[in-house]
Amino acid sequence: MKYLVTGGAGYVGSVVARHLLEAGHEVTVLDNLSTGFREGVPAGAGFIEGDIRDAAKWLDASYRGVLHFAAFSQVGESVVKPEKYWDNNVAGTLALLGAMREAGVRTLVFSSTAATYGEPEQVPITESAPTRPTNPYGASKLAVDHMITSEANAHGLAAVSLRYFNVAGAYGAYGERHDPESHLIPLVLQVAQGRRDAISVYGDDYPTPDGTCVRDYIHVADLADAHLLALTAARPGEHLICNLGNGNGFSVREVIETVREVTGHPIPEVVAPRRGGDPAVLVAAADTARERLGWNPTRARLADIVSDAWEFAQNPSKEN
């Protein structure tokens, strides 16, 4: 099968593209490299440097489907530059959906996010939880989910949205290299590398066992497995939404201690004031993904996630 992977030069997109190739599929990556890296495109994949708004130039009936990762994803930036997120994430996806319709490409797997839920009323979070995003990033992703539902209902699109919780780890040559970096595990690894003096712990008085926030971490390779399963599970006229997480939470201090154990380096930490809008616990209920996709994460140990991320952090430029 032939697939278009938008944003396939980024972190998650590159890992999914690699998995598609390993499964014997033909892959074309479409990425404007605004946040992705050319070296992130897996060997064996075709590459188009371009914008999703222009997808109609390249999409044709030879493609079996699209896996869509081309979005801006910095929460803080979305607050101060909301127009950037509405333009790319929403308007860009609208153009992509139109290009798919015109080309007769009728399968879509969309990279959505747990940020669509905002601050949850209950944990673990199910897909039926209220969607009340607290920032333009989450709102833009929720708007796209609504667009996809309409497209499925009106035009028979077979679509699956995967709402990620905290993605981490690496898959061989493919790992996190965000600039600026905002995710906890790579930030703590930067302390281990001597690139950062200490890690900030934003609040140690939450109602959790050690006082720090608890988050659900999912290995990026498990996430990629879910995307391939979603391609098989997609049904015409249906928009399926699945949470992806391990269903277990790890606290900020548990992450820091695991990095100490994996790297053998001391990790100084500094307690800072809480950040506004940080819920105490965010954990996914991934029952729908297990039932509908047949998905079961196999890399759920925090030490394994950190070990893979550490290996990549020390060799970020190795060959694909």
C-alpha positions as CSV (number, residue, x, y, z in Angstrom):
1,M,0.0,0.0,0.0
2,K,1.1,3.6,-0.6
3,Y,0.7,6.2,2.1
4,L,1.3,10.0,2.4
5,V,2.7,11.0,5.8
6,T,2.4,14.7,6.4
7,G,4.8,16.0,9.0
8,G,6.9,12.9,8.5
9,A,10.2,14.7,9.2
10,G,9.1,15.3,12.8
11,Y,9.4,13.2,15.9
12,V,6.2,11.0,15.8
13,G,5.8,11.2,12.0
14,S,9.3,9.9,11.3
15,V,8.8,6.9,13.6
16,V,5.5,6.1,12.0
17,A,7.0,6.4,8.5
18,R,9.8,4.0,9.6
19,H,7.2,1.5,10.8
20,L,5.2,1.7,7.6
21,L,8.3,1.0,5.6
22,E,9.2,-1.9,7.8
23,A,5.7,-3.3,7.2
24,G,6.4,-3.3,3.5
25,H,4.4,-0.2,2.5
26,E,5.4,2.6,0.1
27,V,5.8,5.9,1.9
28,T,5.9,9.5,0.8
29,V,6.7,12.2,3.4
30,L,5.3,15.7,3.0
31,D,6.9,18.3,5.3
32,N,7.8,21.9,5.0
33,L,10.7,21.5,7.5
34,S,9.5,24.4,9.7
35,T,9.8,22.2,12.7
36,G,10.9,18.8,11.2
37,F,14.4,17.8,10.1
38,R,15.4,16.4,6.6
39,E,17.5,13.8,8.3
40,G,14.4,12.6,10.1
41,V,12.9,11.3,6.9
42,P,13.6,7.5,6.9
43,A,15.7,6.0,4.1
44,G,13.5,4.4,1.6
45,A,10.7,7.0,1.9
46,G,10.0,9.6,-0.8
47,F,10.2,13.2,0.3
48,I,8.3,16.3,-0.8
49,E,9.3,19.6,0.8
50,G,6.1,21.4,0.7
51,D,3.0,22.6,2.7
52,I,-0.1,20.6,3.4
53,R,-2.2,23.4,1.8
54,D,-0.7,22.4,-1.5
55,A,-1.4,18.6,-1.0
56,A,-3.6,18.6,-4.1
57,K,-0.4,19.0,-6.2
58,W,0.8,15.5,-5.1
59,L,-2.2,13.5,-3.9
60,D,-3.7,11.1,-6.4
61,A,-5.7,7.9,-6.4
62,S,-2.5,5.8,-6.1
63,Y,-2.4,6.6,-2.3
64,R,-4.3,4.3,0.0
65,G,-4.5,6.8,2.8
66,V,-2.9,9.8,4.7
67,L,-1.4,9.8,8.1
68,H,-1.5,13.5,9.3
69,F,1.1,14.8,11.7
70,A,1.8,18.3,10.2
71,A,0.8,20.6,13.1
72,F,2.3,23.1,15.4
73,S,2.3,21.8,18.9
74,Q,3.8,24.2,21.4
75,V,1.1,25.1,24.0
76,G,2.8,28.3,25.2
77,E,3.4,29.6,21.7
78,S,-0.3,28.9,20.8
79,V,-1.3,31.3,23.6
80,V,0.7,34.2,22.3
81,K,0.4,33.3,18.5
82,P,-3.1,31.7,18.2
83,E,-3.4,32.8,14.6
84,K,-0.4,30.6,13.7
85,Y,-2.2,27.6,15.1
86,W,-5.6,28.3,13.5
87,D,-4.0,28.9,10.2
88,N,-1.8,25.8,10.0
89,N,-3.5,23.3,12.1
90,V,-7.1,24.1,11.1
91,A,-7.0,25.8,7.7
92,G,-4.1,23.6,6.6
93,T,-6.1,20.4,7.5
94,L,-9.2,21.8,5.8
95,A,-7.2,22.1,2.6
96,L,-5.8,18.6,3.1
97,L,-9.3,17.1,3.5
98,G,-10.3,18.8,0.3
99,A,-7.3,17.5,-1.6
100,M,-8.1,13.9,-0.3
101,R,-11.7,14.2,-1.4
102,E,-10.7,15.4,-4.9
103,A,-8.1,12.6,-5.3
104,G,-10.4,9.9,-4.0
105,V,-8.2,9.1,-1.0
106,R,-10.6,8.0,1.6
107,T,-8.6,6.9,4.7
108,L,-7.1,9.2,7.3
109,V,-5.3,8.7,10.6
110,F,-5.0,12.0,12.5
111,S,-2.5,12.9,15.2
112,S,-4.8,14.4,17.8
113,T,-4.0,15.1,21.5
114,A,-5.1,14.8,25.1
115,A,-5.0,18.6,25.2
116,T,-8.5,18.5,23.7
117,Y,-9.9,17.5,27.1
118,G,-8.4,20.4,29.1
119,E,-8.5,19.9,32.8
120,P,-10.3,16.5,33.4
121,E,-13.1,16.0,35.9
122,Q,-12.1,12.3,36.3
123,V,-9.1,10.1,35.7
124,P,-8.4,7.9,33.9
125,I,-9.7,10.0,31.0
126,T,-12.1,8.3,28.5
127,E,-13.1,9.4,25.1
128,S,-16.5,10.4,26.5
129,A,-14.9,13.0,28.8
130,P,-15.9,16.6,28.2
131,T,-13.7,18.4,25.7
132,R,-12.7,21.8,27.1
133,P,-9.3,22.7,25.8
134,T,-7.5,25.4,27.8
135,N,-5.2,26.7,25.0
136,P,-5.4,27.4,21.3
137,Y,-3.3,24.3,20.5
138,G,-5.8,22.0,22.1
139,A,-8.7,24.0,20.6
140,S,-7.2,23.7,17.1
141,K,-6.9,20.0,17.4
142,L,-10.4,19.7,18.6
143,A,-11.7,21.8,15.7
144,V,-9.9,19.4,13.3
145,D,-11.6,16.4,15.0
146,H,-15.0,18.1,14.4
147,M,-14.0,18.7,10.8
148,I,-13.1,15.1,10.3
149,T,-16.4,13.9,11.8
150,S,-18.3,16.1,9.3
151,E,-16.1,14.8,6.4
152,A,-16.8,11.2,7.5
153,N,-20.6,11.8,7.8
154,A,-21.0,13.7,4.5
155,H,-18.4,12.1,2.2
156,G,-17.7,8.6,3.6
157,L,-14.2,9.3,4.9
158,A,-12.8,6.4,6.9
159,A,-11.0,8.2,9.8
160,V,-9.3,7.5,13.1
161,S,-8.1,10.2,15.5
162,L,-5.5,9.1,18.0
163,R,-5.4,11.3,21.1
164,Y,-1.9,11.0,22.5
165,F,-1.0,11.6,26.1
166,N,2.8,12.0,26.8
167,V,4.9,10.6,24.0
168,A,8.5,9.7,24.9
169,G,11.4,7.5,24.0
170,A,13.0,6.9,20.7
171,Y,13.1,4.3,17.9
172,G,16.7,3.8,16.7
173,A,17.7,6.9,14.8
174,Y,14.4,8.7,15.4
175,G,13.8,10.6,18.6
176,E,12.9,14.0,20.0
177,R,14.8,17.1,18.8
178,H,12.4,19.9,19.4
179,D,13.7,23.5,19.5
180,P,12.8,24.8,22.0
181,E,12.3,21.6,24.0
182,S,9.4,21.5,26.4
183,H,9.0,17.8,27.2
184,L,10.1,16.5,30.6
185,I,12.2,13.4,29.7
186,P,14.5,15.1,27.1
187,L,14.9,18.1,29.4
188,V,16.0,15.9,32.3
189,L,18.4,14.1,29.9
190,Q,19.9,17.5,29.0
191,V,20.8,17.9,32.7
192,A,22.5,14.4,32.5
193,Q,24.5,15.6,29.5
194,G,25.6,18.8,31.2
195,R,23.6,21.0,28.8
196,R,21.4,22.2,31.6
197,D,22.3,23.0,35.2
198,A,19.2,21.6,36.9
199,I,15.6,20.5,36.2
200,S,12.8,22.7,37.4
201,V,10.0,20.9,39.3
202,Y,6.9,23.0,38.9
203,G,5.1,22.5,42.2
204,D,5.7,19.8,44.9
205,D,2.5,20.2,46.8
206,Y,0.0,18.5,44.5
207,P,-2.3,15.8,46.0
208,T,-0.2,13.0,44.7
209,P,2.1,10.4,46.5
210,D,5.2,12.6,46.2
211,G,3.6,16.0,45.7
212,T,4.6,16.3,42.0
213,C,2.4,16.0,38.9
214,V,1.6,12.6,37.5
215,R,1.5,11.9,33.7
216,D,0.9,8.9,31.5
217,Y,4.0,8.2,29.3
218,I,3.7,6.2,26.1
219,H,6.7,4.9,24.1
220,V,6.8,6.4,20.6
221,A,7.2,2.9,19.0
222,D,4.0,1.7,20.7
223,L,2.3,4.9,19.4
224,A,3.5,4.0,15.9
225,D,2.1,0.5,16.2
226,A,-1.3,2.1,17.0
227,H,-1.2,4.1,13.7
228,L,-0.7,1.0,11.6
229,L,-3.5,-0.8,13.4
230,A,-5.7,2.3,12.9
231,L,-5.3,2.1,9.1
232,T,-6.8,-1.4,9.2
233,A,-9.5,-0.5,11.7
234,A,-10.8,2.6,9.7
235,R,-14.3,2.2,8.3
236,P,-16.0,4.3,5.6
237,G,-18.3,6.9,7.1
238,E,-16.9,6.5,10.6
239,H,-14.7,8.8,12.6
240,L,-13.2,6.7,15.5
241,I,-11.5,8.5,18.3
242,C,-9.1,6.6,20.6
243,N,-7.0,7.7,23.5
244,L,-3.4,6.4,23.5
245,G,-1.6,5.9,26.8
246,N,-0.4,3.2,29.1
247,G,-3.1,3.7,31.7
248,N,-0.4,4.2,34.4
249,G,1.0,7.5,35.6
250,F,4.5,8.4,36.6
251,S,5.3,11.5,38.7
252,V,7.8,14.2,37.8
253,R,10.1,12.9,40.6
254,E,9.8,9.3,39.4
255,V,10.9,10.4,36.0
256,I,13.9,12.3,37.5
257,E,14.9,9.3,39.6
258,T,14.6,6.9,36.6
259,V,16.9,9.2,34.6
260,R,19.4,9.1,37.4
261,E,19.3,5.3,37.4
262,V,19.5,4.9,33.6
263,T,22.3,7.5,33.0
264,G,24.3,7.2,36.2
265,H,24.4,11.0,36.5
266,P,23.2,13.2,39.3
267,I,20.2,15.3,38.4
268,P,20.0,18.5,40.5
269,E,16.4,19.7,40.8
270,V,14.9,23.0,41.7
271,V,11.4,23.4,43.0
272,A,9.6,26.3,41.2
273,P,6.0,27.6,41.6
274,R,3.2,25.7,40.0
275,R,2.3,26.5,36.4
276,G,-1.2,27.7,35.8
277,G,-3.5,25.0,34.3
278,D,-1.3,22.0,35.3
279,P,-3.7,19.3,36.5
280,A,-2.3,17.0,39.3
281,V,-3.0,13.8,37.4
282,L,-3.4,13.0,33.6
283,V,-3.8,9.4,32.8
284,A,-5.5,7.8,29.8
285,A,-8.1,5.1,29.6
286,A,-7.1,3.3,26.4
287,D,-9.8,0.7,26.4
288,T,-11.2,1.8,23.1
289,A,-7.8,1.4,21.4
290,R,-7.4,-2.0,22.8
291,E,-11.0,-3.1,21.8
292,R,-11.2,-1.4,18.3
293,L,-7.6,-1.4,17.2
294,G,-6.4,-4.5,18.9
295,W,-3.6,-2.4,20.4
296,N,-1.5,-3.3,23.4
297,P,1.5,-1.3,24.4
298,T,4.6,-3.5,24.9
299,R,7.1,-0.9,26.1
300,A,5.3,0.4,29.2
301,R,8.3,0.4,31.6
302,L,9.5,3.9,32.3
303,A,13.1,2.7,32.5
304,D,12.8,1.3,28.9
305,I,11.3,4.6,27.6
306,V,14.1,6.6,29.3
307,S,16.8,4.2,28.1
308,D,15.8,4.6,24.5
309,A,15.6,8.3,24.8
310,W,19.0,8.4,26.4
311,E,20.6,6.4,23.7
312,F,19.2,8.7,21.0
313,A,20.2,11.9,23.0
314,Q,23.8,10.7,22.9
315,N,23.7,9.9,19.2
316,P,21.1,12.2,17.5
317,S,22.8,12.3,14.1
318,K,23.4,8.6,13.5
319,E,22.5,7.2,10.1
320,N,18.9,6.4,9.3
